[in-house]
Amino acid sequence: MVMPRRSVESKTRYDSFDIVADSERDRKGWLAARDTGLGASETAAIFGANPWESPFTLYQRKRGELEAQADSEPMEWGRRLEAVVAEAFSDKTKREVWKHPLGGMLLRSRAFPWLLATPDYEQRAKRLATDGLLECKTAGWMAAEDWSEDVPLHYQIQVAQQLLVSGRKYASVACLIGGQQFKFKHIVRNEKFLATLVKKTKTFWDMVQAGTPPPIDASESTIATLKQMREEKTVISLPPDVLRWHDQMLAAAERRKAAEEEEKEAKREISALMGLASRGLLPEGKGMYTFATKKGYDVKAHSVAPSRQLKFSIRTDV
């Protein structure tokens, strides 16, 4: 059973973070405040573990180069079903669950101020001395395999950051899959991983502040971002790595141009040798050349005359 939201003052001390914004009262303000740091659900992109967003896309979004995406229908229903998932978790684990006293509020770590989090619920297990977090998720049937053995990595990273910001020691992730299958896993705070998280996110956030984009990858997210930015006529500074590909492209273009000129010259010489003949057999049975007639056509008042095109075939029968 999910208990009513508890008061902060009477139940728990919260001294590892500051409150930044309240999504329930001011959704737009909450979204704007998220641009002042890295939300827990965003950090997986920095590790290359987010299925929907690349480091490059996250960087451009944090720089304000991309418009904030509107909530999709799955995201909306995910929020609507959070309470259902929380109640199912409580029923199956016999743990006491309640809406986080600061649920819906954006929290900023005091020790690492670029890290943000918005916890869903809290829980209490009788055998544990402290309260923990509960993250509620929903997924379609196509994602069922992702939950077959463990919590998907991007959600593990999200919960790790929530534990860091909130100061909690453990959490659980519960998910309703396809509206019919329920799974949950417990996650214990891992200080070694959190040290890596702090280091990687600090490096990334410094890049955002300095205007230094991460390398462009070939992910669907990055390609879509580049397309959107081109359509919006946005100008970006490309990273130094691009010069290698730029030089390679120019060199390939020059080789192609030279090869095309060589091909044209060879065709002219072969055509001259064939004269008025329609077919020319190569020595040693290596094939033959033929002249194919390309039909003429009319486009309004303009007429294109028929022309002869030289073609090669491995056949030798005339």
N, C-alpha and C positions, 0 to 999 in steps of 0.2 A: 504494500500500500504506500502511495506517495503522500507524505506528510505536507502540511502547509509550509509556506516559506518561513524560515526562522529569522529572527532578528539578529543582526550582526553583533550588537552590543551584549546581548545576554548569553550567547552561545559560543562564539569563537573570536579569537583575536586575529586580526588581519593586519600584519605589519610589514609584509614583504612587497607591497605594491601600493600604487595610488589609483584612485578611480578617475577615469578620463571622460567617459561618455556613457549614456544610457540608451541602448538600442530600442527599448520598449517605448520610451517617451519621445525620443528624437532619433529616428532611423537615419536620416540624412546626416545629422551631426555625428552619429556613431561612425558612419562610413567615412566621413571626412577625417575624423580623428584617427582612423586606421591608417591613413596615409602618413601619419607622423611616426610610424614604426612598422614592425612586421607582426601581423597577426599570427596566431598559432596555426590556423589552417593554411597560411601562406608559406610557411617555412619549408615545407616539404619540397617546394619548387627549387629551393636553393640547393637541396641535396640531389636534385634530379629525380625525385621520387613522386612528383605530382603527375598523375596521368593526363591532366587537362591544362597544365600551365608550365611553361619552361622558365628557366632563370631570366632569359632575355625578355619574355613577356611580362614577368613580374617586375623587372627593372623598369620597363617602359611605363607600366601602370603606376608605379611608385613615383616616377618622374613627372606624372601628369600628362604623358604623351598619348595616353589612351583614355577614352571615356569609360567611366565605371559601368560594368555590365549589370543589366537589370536582372533581378532574380528570375531564374527559370522555374518552370512548374515543379520539377522534382525538388528544388531548393525550398519552394514555398510549402510543399507537402511534408518535406522533412521537418520543418519547424512546427507545422501543425500536429505532427505525430510524435513529437518529442515526449509529451506527457504519457502517451500510450506505451511507448518503449520503456520509459522509466518505471511505469507501473508493472509491466511484464517482468522487468529485471528484479524488482522488489519481490514479486510473487514467487519467482523461481529461485531466488537466492535467500529469501527470508531476511534480507537486509533492510534496514530502515533507509528510506530514500526521501529526499526533499529537494525542492527547487533551491538552487544556490541562493543564499541571501543577497548576493550581488549579481544574480543571474540576469543576463541581458546587458550588463554593464561591461565596458571595456576597461580592463585593468592594465596598468603599466608597471613593469618591474622597476623597483627602486635601484637594485644593484646593476641591472642591465636595461636602461631606459628605452632602448630601441625594440625591446620585446614586449608584445601585447598578448592578451588572452581574454576570452569571454566564456567562462565555464558554464555548463548547462545545469547540472544537478550535483548534490553532495550525497554521500552515503555513509552508513555506519555499520561495520561488522562487529558483532559482539566480542570476537576473539582478538580484535585489533584495538590498540590503545587510542588511535587517532582517527579522525574522519578522513574520507577520501573523496575523490571526484567521480562523477559518472558522466560519460559522453554518450549521447543518444544519436543513433544514425538510422537511416533507411536506405535501401538499395533495391534495384531491380533484379530480376532473375538472372540477367546476363552477368551480374557481378557476383553471383553465388560462389563461383569457383575461387574468387579472390578471398573469400572468407572460409574456405574449406579447411585450412590448417591453422591460420593465425589471423590477427587483425592486419589488414592491408598496411603496408609500410607508411604510407602518407598519413594515415590516422594515428599510427604509433608516434610519429614525429609530432603531430599536433598535440597529442596528449602529453608527451614529454615536455613540451613548452608550457602547457597549462600547469603542469606540476611545478615547473621551475618558477613561473610567475606567481602562482598561488601559495607556494611554500608547502604544498601537500606532499605526502610520501607515497601514495598509491592512488590508482584510478582503475575504473573498469570502462570498457567500451561495449555497448549493447547495440545490436543492429536487427531491424526487421527487414527480412529479405523477401521481395516479391509479395509482401503483404501476408505471407503464410508461414515463413520459416524464421525462427528467432535464435540468435546466437549472441554469446557474450564471452569476453576474455578479460582477465585481470592483468594490469600492468603495474610493475613496481618501479619507483623512481631509480634511475640509473645515473649516478653522478659522473661516471666516465663519459657516457654519451652526452650528457648535458654540457660538459666542458667542450666537447666537439661542437655542439650546437651553438654555444655562445661564440666560439671562435669563428665559425663559418658565417653566422648571421652578422657578426660585427664587421667582418670583411665585406660582405655583400652590402650592408647598410652604408659603410664608408664609400663604396663605389657609387651608390645612389646619390649620396650627398655631394660627391666630387664630380658627378656627371660622367663616370667611366663605365660604359656598358659591358656586360659579360660577353664572351664569344657568341657569335650567332651559330646556332645549331640547325639541323635539318628537321626538327620536330614539327608536327602539325601545328602546334601552338605558335612557334616562332614564325612559320610561313604565313599563318593567318594574321599575325601581328604585323609583319612586314607589308602584307597586302593592304591591311586596314590603314596603315600609316602612309602608304603610297596613295591610296584613294583620298586621304585627308590632306595630301600634299605636305606632310610633315617632313622636316629636314632633320637628319641625325648625323652625328659624326661616327664614321665606321672605325672599328678597332684596327690596330696595326696589322693583325693577322690577315686582313682583307688584301693587302698588297701582294701576298704570295699567290692568291687566287686570281687577282687582277692581272699579274704578269703572266700567269699560266694561260689565262683566257686570251690575252693579246698574242702570245706566242702561237697558240692553237689557231687563232684567226689568221695569222700570217702564213702558217703552214697550209691551211685550207686554201687560202688565196693562191699560193704558189702552186699547189696541187691542181687547182682548177685551171690555171694558166697552162700547166703542163698537159693536162687532159685536152684542152682546146687545141693546142699545137699538134698533139698526136692525131687528133681527129682530122685536122686540116690536111696533114700529110697523107693519112690513109685515104681521105676523100680524093685527093689529087691523084694518088696511085690508081684508084678505081675508075677515075674518069667518068664515062657514061654508063658503065656497067651497073646493074642493080644488085649484084652479089659479088663478094670477093672472098675466095677460099684462102685460109692461112696455110703456110707450109706445115708439114708433119701432122696434118689432120688436127690442128689445134683449135679449129673452129672457123667461123666465117663472119664477115660483115655484110650487112644488108642496108639498103636505103629504104626506110619506111616513109610513106607519104602522109604528111599531116594535113588533113582536110582544111580548106579555107572556111571562113565564116563571116557573117555580116553583123555588125553592131550599129544599129541605127543607120546613119549615112556612111559609116566607115566600113570598109571592106578589107579583110585580111586574106591574102593570097595563099594557096597551098604551098607547103615547103617540104623539103626532103631532110630527114633526120637519120644520121648514121647510128646503127645499133649493132651490138655484138651478140653472138650466140655460140654456145658450145657445140651446136649441131653442125654437121658438115654436109647433110643431104640437101641438095638444091631442088 
